[in-house]
Amino acid sequence: MYGVDLILGAGIYVIIGDVAAIAGNAMWVSFIISAVIALFTALSYAALPQQLQLQLQKWLHNHH
């Protein structure tokens, strides 16, 4: 995992430079929007196993 951490760590500096060149002072707004989108994505992935577990329990109850 050490190599992955280095790649991601170096990549964030490159992304910040590219975003600063395009967005200028609105750079922080774009990062906040990205963080909100990432939060919603994480929440949907967190809810998915729970829904699958409920569906599996219903299926097992009906078929056994």
Secondary structure, DSSP 8 states (H G I E B T S, - for coil): -HHHHHHHHHHHHHHHHHHHHHHGGGHHHHHHHHHHHHHHHHHHHHHHHHHHHHHHHHHHHHH-
